[in-house]
Amino acid sequence: MSHPTRTMKTSVLLRRFAPYFKKYTGILLLDLFCASLTTVCELVLPMMVRYITEKGANDLGSLTVSVIFAIGALYLLLRLIDTAANYYMANIGHMMGARIETDMRSDLFSHLQRLSYSFYDNTKIGQIMARITSDLFDITEFAHHCPEEFFIAGLKIVVSFAVLATINLPLTCIIFAVIPVMLLCSTHFNTQMRRAFKDSRHQIGELNAQVEDSLLGVRVVKSFANEEIEEEKFEQGNGDFLDIKRRMYRYMAAFHSTTRLFDGIMYIAVVVTGSLFMINGQITPADLMAYLLYVTTLLTTIRRIVEFTEQFQRGMTGI
């Protein structure tokens, strides 16, 4: 199997891709604003639960029906805001990605018109077709979700740390100490996934080129009764693609499994350490409840980033 060209650095690729956002700066900023609204709506719930639990345990008389309905009405309002913001992100935000894909396809096609004959003599048309179709499909999702997901994740981590630190700093430090270790493991598997995605893209281009050559020359193949030879060549390339997929899924499985392991470690840290702090009077039951809810939100955010990492790698490979 021939090997693809070298993998470019992520920073270089992002610098080359970033100008495509310039036309849609307004849409992008509004998309990030909507992302911050959905984040705030999600982070308010643990504080509401903490307030109700604390009042119920220490001052039940102050927890009147009107107070409960007021809290419920506030949360319903936040949910309506969240719904509207999420609709914008899912609709207009995705269209921004589609527009960027369209712009890139136009630029790519224009560039292809200006290339020399020697380029086409040395490049398989199947590879070019893969660049202008399948590679750009992944860029649509990447263009929309990349700024959005990282912005939401950063906001949730910073706000969660600030809130949790005010409740109990030692427990917060213990929880957040796990995150760098998780990121180190993730970085290792991400690198391997990126290489596998790159090889996968190259090989699918090779298969496209092989199918095109075979079908364009089908009369010659049949006249020389070379059908079996063509099938053997295709099976070889198809088998190489399967081997690349096997390697890609192995690293992907290790990536997801490691993340699930760290999820469990963080929950254990909160439950065990938080319970010990509660026994010693360093944290209240209401605070521990809020901790568990915030950690759930934090882990959900990390899982989304983990899931997006696969999409991120596909997008970067496409770029």
NORMO-V946697 format. One record per pair of residues at least 4 apart in sequence whose C-alpha atoms are under 6 Angstrom apart, sorted by the first residue. I is the first residue (numbers start at 0). J is the second residue. Records with the same first field share a line. If there is no record, write none. Layout:
# NORMO-V946697
I = J + J
This chain:
# NORMO-V946697
3 = 201
13 = 17
26 = 30
30 = 88
31 = 147
33 = 84
37 = 81
40 = 77
45 = 289 + 292
49 = 53 + 285 + 289
51 = 55
52 = 285
53 = 285
54 = 58 + 59
55 = 59
65 = 69
68 = 72
81 = 85
86 = 90
87 = 91
88 = 92
89 = 93
92 = 143
93 = 143
96 = 139 + 142 + 143
97 = 139
100 = 135 + 139
103 = 107
118 = 122
123 = 208
125 = 204 + 207 + 208
126 = 204
129 = 133 + 204
130 = 134
134 = 317
137 = 314
138 = 142 + 314
140 = 144
141 = 145 + 314
144 = 148
146 = 150
149 = 153
152 = 300
155 = 159
159 = 163
160 = 164
163 = 171
164 = 168 + 171
172 = 176
182 = 186
185 = 189
188 = 250 + 254
192 = 247
193 = 312
195 = 247
197 = 316
211 = 215
213 = 217
220 = 224 + 225
233 = 237
234 = 238
248 = 252
252 = 256
253 = 257
267 = 271
268 = 272
269 = 273
270 = 274
276 = 281 + 282
277 = 281 + 282 + 283
290 = 294
294 = 298
303 = 307
304 = 308
307 = 311
312 = 316
